[in-house]
Amino acid sequence: MALDKMGFNSKLIHAGADKDQFGSATVPIYQTSTFGFKSADDGAKCFSGENDGFIYTRIGNPTIQALERQIAILEGGFGGIATASGMGAISTIYMGLLKQGDHMVSTNAVYGPSRVVMESYFSKFGVESTYITTSNIDNIKKAIKPNTKVLYIETPTNPTMEITDLEACVALAREHNIITVVDNTFCSPYLQRPLEFGIDVVLHSMTKFINGHADIVAGMIVTRNEELCKVLRSAMVNMGCNMDPHQAYLVLRGVKTLAIRVERAQQNAIKVAEYLENHPKVEWVKYPGLKSHPQYKLAQKQMDGPGAMISFELKGGFNAGKTLMDNVKLAMLAVSLGGVETLIQHPASMTHSKLSAEAKEKANITQGLVRFAVGIEDVEDIIADLDQALAKV
Ligand code: LCS
């Protein structure tokens, strides 16, 4: 059966499984830095692109290529570019798409370092950027300038769970000849496929849901067309943001269970979000599966489910949140998300601590905001853990 005719679950199992000469069920780890050429002519032709043999692992490797193909198929794109980390993917995109004098419009509540890289480093080379609440499309319209080249969207945002209308962004960007980029980490391709809405480039921190087992750091870019794929692959290869074959093997192993992991974590998250919303000590909860979420309808339109990330604030603000974090026992007090284990963290002092106080305020990253990444444990245990910790607040 052709891969493109398969359902999502079948693609998870079969799209990465390039068979080797022995018919192995999994993709072998080609743990090599370099590949021998058949002849001097073959070497020259591999470099010129006439022959498609492998050359050197920073440029390409069979284990990594199997993963790139699989994630590109899951996202419905032309091709994938694997990177050492999610930040490697983001830096590659900035480097590949922007030059001196260009401008980028971005979501203000993006993952902290996605903004730090642009404001602290790319700004030194004359790239300008503006950060706004992209869930309001009028803000994007106002932020676009004649030199805007990239519209960079994170939806839902980390950690504020704000949702941006992908279709509206594409329509607006096309009017102005702007390349659209979406960080799809919080959803994974199981819950959201931005290329289907016309987005040009998708990226992932595969450290999160795609790998799912909290044992590696990894990134991926998927482009809708060949031209963008070439530009970004060249940036990745030349900057050395490449993945390692062993890393690729672990992601190929983890991604097979993406659908059942996300399904289970999401079922748990719906119950946890409802529990929190009804708790007297909770001030507010932001979760796309709750009717109280400001973009609840939009989430239903562009996401196949609300996911497993929740942000909330307790009535006692930061001190109450601190007491909660110090008293949970099953939930691990740690950054990251999308693994099988439940994690809790405080964005203002942890993942987003490098943002200025003003940037945090504009992005709604309040001092009291607690981020909860729901895992696949028994939901009764997750709720009992929160219950005993909240009793101490
Ligand atoms: N994009 C998003 C939405 C992220 O959440 C992260 C990491 C990245 C990109 C960067 O990926 P990495 O290089 O770490 O693979 N988010 C983290 C977080 O929320 N806690 O710790 C890391």
Boltz pocket constraint, residues with backbone or C-beta under 6 A from the ligand:
constraints:
  - pocket:
      binder: B
      contacts: [[A, 85], [A, 86], [A, 87], [A, 88], [A, 111], [A, 114], [A, 154], [A, 158], [A, 183], [A, 185], [A, 186], [A, 204], [A, 205], [A, 206], [A, 207], [A, 217], [A, 218], [A, 219], [A, 335], [A, 336], [A, 337], [A, 351]]
      max_distance: 6.0
